[in-house]
Amino acid sequence: MWSRRSIFHPEDAGRIVVEVHQVVRDLAGTILANEHVGHRFTIEHGLIQSMEICSLP
C-alpha cells in the first residue's frame, strides 16, 4: 500500500511550488534519479501557464 501527500509552498502572486517525489528511469528501467523536488506552477486567469522543476524552498 502507498500513500500520496502533497505539500504546497505559496510564492509570489500567481506562483506555487508543489513538493513531489520524482523517480526518473532510463529506457531499460534503471533508476537515474530518486529525489524530492519542487514543481513550480505559474497560474494566470485560473489556468496553468507554465511548470518548471526547481529546488525545494
HELIX and SHEET records of a PDB file:
SHEET    1   A 4 ILE A   7  PRO A  10  0                                        
SHEET    2   A 4 ARG A  15  ARG A  25 -1                                        
SHEET    3   A 4 ILE A  31  GLU A  44 -1                                        
SHEET    4   A 4 LEU A  47  CYS A  54 -1                                        
END                                                                             
